[in-house]
Amino acid sequence: MRPLARTIVIVGAGFSGTAVAINVLRLARRESLRIVLLDPTHIARGVAYADRQYPYLLNVPAGRMSASSCAPSEFLAFAQRFLPQVTAEDFLPREMYGRYLEWTLRAAARASPPHVQLECMRGRVSRIERTFGGPQSHLVHLADGRRFAADHVVLALGQPPPARLPGTEALVGSACYTENPWSMPPACRTGETVLVVGTGLTMADVVVAGAEAAEGNVIIHAISRHGLVPATQTAFRHSRIEHGSEGLLRAAHSARRLLRAVRDQAQEVERRGGDWREAIALVRSCAPALWQRMSMQERRRFLRHARSLWDVHRHRLPEQTAAALRQLTREHKLHVHAGRLMALTPEDGQIRVKWRVRGADEHHSLRVDRVINCTGPDYDLRRSRDPLVRSLMLDGLLVADPLGLGVRTGPCGALIDARGRTAPDLYYIGPMLRADHWEATAVQELRIHAEQLARHLLVPGAAIRTQAYG
């Protein structure tokens, strides 16, 4: 009898899920294999690279956006087929990156052996059931009633939505309140006054797109606890800092010492005529090792005191976006505040906003036409409203990181269950790997995780030996 094909179900077809599928297709050789790639929306696009009315830009240059670590210019070469003048330092529209992922997935499927099959399906997974007594260890349930038996399940769930802002219960469903800015087109209209909560990358995208939608006739207030806006990208030289990583690793037991070491390296680079971004690139390259050396207490200290500083220096803006923000600020159309939101109250078709200035008892009040939640993804799964995540946690198959950073995982992203054991055939890949690796949100990190997981899945008897984790 012909043996059944081993089945890998990948839940989520944004970058991470698509990258795993591409790598499995490229590496598979002898074994009969069925890859089921599931997503409720568009395969290979996800939220980040969907077609939108406004051409949101990638915040990383084209030359560093390849989905393959072995072919670092792959995305650049793809883009140059349509835009020959594009260089490695250009920031391209996100929708072009989505087209690149679609093309790469199709090419990998065409080149794979006949006994390796890819099935791309629309569907929302509502539950994953652990089964016993057969070779296929999981049953994947879809919201529409379909089911798939799987030998291995890869959760590539993408970015979770922002946390619900306190005091917004009365605003949910209102046209004046946008709870998730990626769920709809730019929401600013001509003549409006808008409050954007959050001052990171999402704020920058929403403000620039919203101002254009309002034809420049808009007043936008942006507020966050520290009032910090991301730094700007530059075409800095990725030079090697001599013995830099050794010094960082020695300082990793203390968040304070580590912060001082990074500052010292950045200052040394600038004294030599370089760019402080070189020091940030070095930290990023050894971030997992640094994070894993830190105690839980020091991780908490880092998150409390240094996280905002890291975010604005590490996650930077394209010059085009940064220039647009500067222009809006000069024209007094964008006002960035450091403070804490106190209350949001519906009032005569508008929203009354009360907030407190950072470091002071002074309170301010203003009326706005709409509020947009740009606080970024909420990685604390204990607050998740996703039925699949809640089901997995209830069944003890998925455990939230105690610091609210994502998912507890073992080798190759194997989930750690409620009893502290690594699952032999249930994996996670995506930004919530930051719980164990810290830097796990960008293509350059996630493509490595995707390649490692694909190689692991294709090893005969690929199940991870059950292991207890404290």
C-alpha positions in Angstrom: 0.0 0.0 0.0 1.2 3.5 -0.7 2.1 5.3 2.6 0.2 8.4 3.6 1.9 11.6 3.1 3.2 13.3 6.2 1.1 16.4 6.8 2.3 19.8 8.0 -0.4 22.3 8.8 0.8 25.9 9.0 -1.7 28.2 10.7 -1.2 31.7 9.3 0.2 32.8 5.9 1.9 36.1 6.7 5.6 36.3 6.5 6.5 33.7 9.0 4.1 31.0 7.9 4.9 31.6 4.2 8.6 31.5 4.9 8.3 28.1 6.6 6.3 26.8 3.7 8.9 28.1 1.2 11.8 26.5 3.0 10.0 23.2 3.4 9.2 23.2 -0.3 12.8 24.0 -1.2 14.4 21.4 1.1 12.0 18.5 0.7 13.4 15.6 -1.4 12.4 12.0 -0.8 9.5 11.8 1.5 5.8 12.2 0.5 4.7 15.4 2.1 1.6 17.5 2.3 1.8 21.1 3.3 -1.5 22.9 4.2 -1.1 26.7 4.5 -4.1 28.2 6.1 -5.1 31.9 6.5 -8.4 33.7 6.9 -7.4 36.4 4.4 -4.8 36.5 1.7 -2.1 33.9 1.4 1.5 35.3 1.7 0.3 38.8 2.6 -1.0 38.8 6.1 -1.8 42.2 7.7 1.6 43.7 7.1 1.8 43.3 3.3 -1.8 43.6 2.2 -2.8 45.9 -0.7 -4.0 49.1 0.8 -5.2 52.5 -0.4 -2.1 54.2 0.9 1.4 52.9 -0.1 2.8 52.3 3.3 6.6 51.8 3.2 8.8 49.1 4.5 10.9 50.4 7.3 14.0 48.4 6.2 15.8 49.0 2.9 15.2 46.6 0.0 18.7 45.2 0.2 18.0 43.7 3.7 14.5 42.3 3.1 15.2 39.0 1.4 13.1 36.1 2.8 16.2 33.9 2.4 19.5 34.3 4.3 21.2 32.4 1.5 20.1 34.8 -1.2 20.3 38.3 0.5 19.5 40.2 -2.7 16.5 38.1 -3.7 13.9 40.8 -2.9 16.0 43.5 -4.5 16.3 41.5 -7.7 12.5 40.9 -7.7 11.8 44.6 -7.2 14.2 45.6 -10.0 12.2 43.5 -12.5 9.5 46.2 -12.1 11.5 49.2 -11.0 14.9 48.9 -12.6 16.2 52.1 -10.8 15.6 50.7 -7.3 18.8 50.4 -5.2 19.6 48.3 -2.1 19.0 51.4 0.1 15.5 52.3 -1.1 12.4 51.8 1.0 9.7 50.2 -1.1 5.9 49.8 -0.6 4.8 46.9 1.6 2.4 45.6 -1.0 5.4 45.0 -3.3 6.9 42.8 -0.6 3.6 40.9 -0.4 3.8 40.3 -4.2 7.4 39.1 -3.7 6.3 36.6 -1.0 3.5 35.3 -3.3 5.9 34.9 -6.2 8.5 33.1 -4.1 5.9 30.7 -2.7 4.6 29.9 -6.1 8.1 29.4 -7.5 9.0 27.1 -4.6 5.9 25.0 -5.2 6.6 24.7 -8.9 10.1 23.5 -8.3 9.3 21.0 -5.5 9.2 17.3 -6.3 5.8 15.8 -7.4 5.4 13.9 -4.1 5.5 17.2 -2.2 2.2 19.0 -2.4 1.3 22.5 -1.2 -2.4 23.3 -0.5 -3.2 27.0 0.2 -6.6 27.5 1.9 -8.7 30.2 3.3 -10.0 29.5 6.7 -9.9 30.5 10.4 -8.6 27.9 12.8 -10.7 27.9 16.0 -9.2 24.9 17.9 -6.3 22.4 17.7 -7.1 19.0 19.3 -4.4 16.7 20.5 -5.2 13.1 19.4 -3.7 9.8 20.5 -3.4 6.3 19.0 -2.4 7.2 15.5 0.5 8.7 13.5 -1.2 12.1 13.0 -1.2 13.7 16.4 -3.4 16.7 15.9 -6.8 17.6 14.5 -7.1 21.2 13.3 -10.6 22.5 13.5 -11.7 25.4 11.3 -14.5 27.8 12.3 -16.6 26.7 9.2 -16.6 23.1 10.4 -13.7 21.7 8.3 -11.0 19.6 10.0 -7.5 18.5 9.0 -5.4 15.7 10.6 -1.8 16.8 11.0 1.5 15.2 11.9 2.9 18.6 12.7 1.2 22.0 13.3 3.1 25.3 13.0 1.4 28.3 14.5 2.3 31.5 12.6 -0.3 33.7 14.1 1.3 37.1 13.1 1.0 40.3 15.1 -1.8 40.4 17.7 -4.0 43.5 17.7 -3.3 46.4 20.2 -4.5 46.1 23.7 -7.8 47.8 24.4 -7.3 51.3 25.8 -8.7 51.8 29.3 -12.0 53.6 29.4 -12.9 52.8 25.8 -15.8 50.4 26.5 -18.3 53.1 25.6 -16.4 53.9 22.3 -16.1 50.3 20.9 -18.0 50.2 17.6 -18.2 54.0 17.4 -17.1 55.7 14.1 -15.0 58.1 16.3 -12.8 55.3 17.7 -10.4 53.0 15.7 -9.3 50.2 18.0 -7.0 48.5 15.4 -5.6 50.9 12.7 -4.7 48.0 10.4 -8.3 46.8 10.2 -9.4 49.8 8.0 -8.0 52.5 5.7 -6.7 55.9 6.9 -9.3 57.3 9.2 -8.6 61.1 9.1 -11.0 63.5 7.4 -10.6 67.1 6.3 -10.9 69.5 9.2 -10.7 66.9 12.0 -8.8 67.0 15.2 -7.4 63.5 16.0 -5.8 61.8 18.9 -3.3 59.0 18.2 -2.4 56.9 21.2 1.2 55.7 20.8 4.2 57.4 19.1 6.0 54.4 17.5 6.1 53.1 14.0 2.4 52.5 13.7 1.8 56.1 14.7 4.1 57.3 12.0 2.3 55.3 9.3 -1.1 56.3 10.4 -0.3 60.0 10.8 1.3 60.3 7.4 -1.4 58.4 5.6 -4.2 60.1 7.6 -2.8 63.6 6.9 -2.7 62.8 3.2 -6.2 61.4 3.3 -7.3 64.7 4.9 -5.4 66.7 2.3 -3.2 68.2 5.0 -6.2 69.9 6.7 -6.0 68.1 10.0 -4.6 68.5 13.6 -3.1 65.4 15.1 -2.1 64.9 18.7 0.0 61.9 19.5 0.6 60.8 23.1 2.7 58.1 24.7 4.2 57.6 28.2 7.7 58.9 27.1 6.7 60.9 24.0 9.6 59.3 22.0 9.4 59.1 18.2 11.5 56.5 16.3 14.9 57.6 15.0 15.5 57.8 11.2 17.2 55.1 9.1 20.5 56.0 7.4 22.7 54.1 4.9 25.2 53.4 7.7 28.2 51.1 7.2 27.8 47.7 8.9 31.4 47.8 10.2 32.7 45.3 12.7 33.2 46.7 16.2 36.3 45.0 17.6 35.5 42.8 20.6 32.2 44.5 20.9 30.0 41.5 21.5 32.3 40.1 24.2 31.9 43.3 26.2 28.1 43.2 25.8 27.9 39.6 26.9 30.0 40.3 30.0 27.5 43.1 30.9 24.4 41.1 30.2 23.8 40.1 33.8 22.8 43.7 34.6 20.4 45.8 32.6 22.0 48.9 33.9 25.5 47.8 32.9 24.3 46.6 29.5 22.7 50.0 28.8 26.0 51.7 29.8 28.0 49.4 27.6 25.8 50.1 24.5 26.0 53.8 25.1 29.8 53.6 25.4 30.0 51.7 22.1 27.8 54.1 20.3 29.8 57.1 21.5 33.1 55.3 20.5 31.7 54.7 17.0 30.8 58.3 16.6 34.2 59.4 17.9 35.7 57.4 15.0 33.4 59.2 12.5 30.9 56.3 12.3 27.1 56.1 13.0 25.6 55.1 16.3 23.4 52.7 14.4 26.4 50.4 14.0 26.3 49.8 17.8 22.6 49.0 17.6 23.2 46.6 14.8 25.8 44.8 16.9 23.4 44.5 19.9 20.7 43.2 17.6 23.1 40.5 16.3 23.7 39.1 19.8 20.3 40.0 21.3 19.1 36.4 21.9 22.3 35.6 23.8 22.1 38.8 25.8 18.4 38.2 26.7 19.0 34.6 27.7 21.8 35.6 30.1 19.6 38.1 31.9 17.7 37.0 35.0 14.0 37.4 35.2 14.5 40.4 37.5 16.9 42.1 35.1 14.6 41.5 32.2 11.8 43.2 34.1 14.2 46.1 34.9 15.1 46.4 31.2 11.4 46.5 30.2 10.6 49.1 32.8 13.5 51.5 32.3 15.1 50.9 28.9 12.6 49.3 26.5 11.3 52.6 25.1 14.8 53.7 24.4 15.7 50.5 22.6 12.5 50.6 20.6 13.0 54.1 19.1 16.7 53.4 18.3 16.2 49.9 17.0 12.9 50.2 15.1 13.6 53.2 12.8 11.7 55.2 10.2 12.4 55.6 6.5 13.7 59.1 5.8 10.6 59.8 3.6 8.3 59.0 6.5 10.4 60.9 9.0 10.5 64.0 6.7 6.7 63.9 6.4 6.4 63.9 10.2 8.9 66.8 10.6 6.9 68.8 8.0 3.6 68.2 9.8 5.3 69.3 13.1 6.7 72.5 11.5 3.2 73.3 10.2 1.8 72.7 13.7 -0.4 69.9 12.4 1.3 67.2 14.5 1.8 67.6 18.3 3.7 64.9 20.2 3.1 64.7 24.0 4.7 62.7 26.8 2.1 61.7 29.3 -0.5 59.3 30.5 -4.1 59.0 29.2 -6.6 59.4 32.0 -10.0 59.3 30.4 -11.9 59.2 27.1 -15.5 60.4 27.3 -18.0 60.7 24.4 -19.3 64.2 24.3 -21.7 65.7 21.6 -20.4 63.6 18.8 -16.8 64.1 19.8 -14.5 62.6 22.4 -13.2 64.5 25.5 -9.6 63.5 26.3 -8.1 63.9 29.7 -4.4 63.3 30.1 -1.6 64.0 32.5 1.8 65.4 31.6 4.8 63.1 32.2 6.6 63.9 35.5 4.0 66.4 36.7 0.6 66.6 38.3 -0.6 68.9 35.5 -3.7 67.6 33.7 -4.8 68.6 30.2 -8.1 68.3 28.4 -9.0 68.5 24.7 -11.8 67.5 22.4 -11.1 65.4 19.3 -13.2 64.1 16.5 -11.6 60.6 16.6 -9.2 58.5 18.6 -6.9 55.9 16.9 -5.2 53.2 19.0 -1.6 53.0 17.7 -0.1 51.4 20.8 1.2 48.5 18.8 0.7 44.7 19.2 -0.3 43.4 22.6 1.9 40.4 23.2 0.4 39.5 26.6 -1.6 36.5 25.6 -3.3 36.5 29.0 -5.4 39.3 27.5 -5.9 37.7 24.1 -9.4 37.7 22.6 -8.4 35.2 19.9 -10.5 32.0 20.2 -7.6 29.8 19.0 -5.1 31.3 21.5 -7.6 31.1 24.3 -8.4 27.5 23.4 -4.8 26.5 23.3 -4.2 28.1 26.7 -7.2 26.5 28.2 -6.0 23.1 27.0 -2.6 23.7 28.4 -0.9 23.5 25.0 0.3 27.1 25.0 1.7 29.1 27.9 2.1 32.8 28.0 5.4 34.4 29.0 5.1 35.9 32.5 6.5 39.2 31.3 3.8 39.5 28.6 6.2 39.2 25.7 4.7 36.3 23.9 4.8 32.5 23.9 7.0 30.1 25.9 9.0 28.0 23.4 11.8 25.5 23.4 14.2 24.4 20.6 13.0 25.3 17.0 9.9 27.0 18.4 8.4 23.9 20.0 5.6 25.0 22.4 6.2 24.5 26.1 3.0 23.2 27.7 1.4 24.0 31.0 3.4 21.1 32.6 6.7 22.6 31.4 7.3 20.0 28.6 8.2 20.7 25.0 5.6 19.6 22.5 7.0 17.1 20.0 5.0 18.3 17.1 3.4 21.7 17.8 5.5 24.8 17.0 5.2 28.6 17.1 7.0 31.0 14.8 6.6 34.8 14.7 7.2 38.0 16.7 6.1 36.4 20.0 9.4 34.4 20.0 10.7 37.6 21.6 9.8 36.0 25.0 12.9 33.8 24.6 14.9 35.7 21.9 13.9 39.4 22.4 14.7 40.4 18.8 12.2 38.4 16.7 10.0 40.9 14.9 12.0 41.6 11.7 12.5 39.7 8.5 16.2 39.3 9.3 15.5 37.3 12.5 12.4 35.5 11.4 13.8 34.1 8.2 16.5 32.3 10.3 13.9 30.8 12.6 11.9 29.7 9.5 14.9 28.0 8.0 15.8 26.3 11.2 12.2 25.1 11.7 11.9 23.8 8.1 15.1 21.8 8.4 13.9 20.4 11.7 10.5 19.3 10.3 12.2 17.5 7.4 14.4 15.3 9.6 13.0 11.8 9.7 11.2 11.3 13.0 11.5 15.0 13.5 9.7 15.1 16.9 11.6 16.9 19.6 12.4 14.6 22.5 10.1 15.6 25.3 12.0 17.7 27.8 11.0 19.6 30.9 11.5 23.3 31.2 11.3 25.3 34.4 
